[in-house]
Amino acid sequence: MVEPRIRLWRPTVGTLTAVGFLALSGAALSTEQSQQRQEGRDANQAAKQDARSGKVDCRAANEQNNAECRQEKRDTKQEGRQDKRDVKY
């Protein structure tokens, strides 16, 4: 009488084990992706801050006109966006 019950449980246990492993591997993948996104955001924020301070320094030094300082800030931010893409992909 015990034998038929064991036969019913074996496929169920195997299925639950497989589902558990799939869930764990999906969680690991999503954790890795979230870390990549966070690194990308950090790179982007750092580039923005560098661009801000670069523009302030540029204007304080009076070496270039405002348009040139603005373009330098844009270039710095664009480099940061590219760094973000490099981190994510």
Contacts in CASP RR format, 6 or more apart in sequence:
PFRMAT RR
TARGET T0000
AUTHOR 0000-0000-0000
METHOD contacts of the structure
MODEL  1
MVEPRIRLWRPTVGTLTAVGFLALSGAALSTEQSQQRQEGRDANQAAKQD
ARSGKVDCRAANEQNNAECRQEKRDTKQEGRQDKRDVKY
36 87 0 8 1.000
36 88 0 8 1.000
37 88 0 8 1.000
39 87 0 8 1.000
39 88 0 8 1.000
40 83 0 8 1.000
40 84 0 8 1.000
40 87 0 8 1.000
40 88 0 8 1.000
41 84 0 8 1.000
43 80 0 8 1.000
43 83 0 8 1.000
43 84 0 8 1.000
43 87 0 8 1.000
44 80 0 8 1.000
44 81 0 8 1.000
44 83 0 8 1.000
44 84 0 8 1.000
46 80 0 8 1.000
47 76 0 8 1.000
47 77 0 8 1.000
47 79 0 8 1.000
47 80 0 8 1.000
47 81 0 8 1.000
47 83 0 8 1.000
47 84 0 8 1.000
48 77 0 8 1.000
50 76 0 8 1.000
51 73 0 8 1.000
51 74 0 8 1.000
51 76 0 8 1.000
51 77 0 8 1.000
52 73 0 8 1.000
54 69 0 8 1.000
54 72 0 8 1.000
54 73 0 8 1.000
54 76 0 8 1.000
55 69 0 8 1.000
55 70 0 8 1.000
55 72 0 8 1.000
55 73 0 8 1.000
58 64 0 8 1.000
58 68 0 8 1.000
58 69 0 8 1.000
58 72 0 8 1.000
58 73 0 8 1.000
59 66 0 8 1.000
59 69 0 8 1.000
64 72 0 8 1.000
END
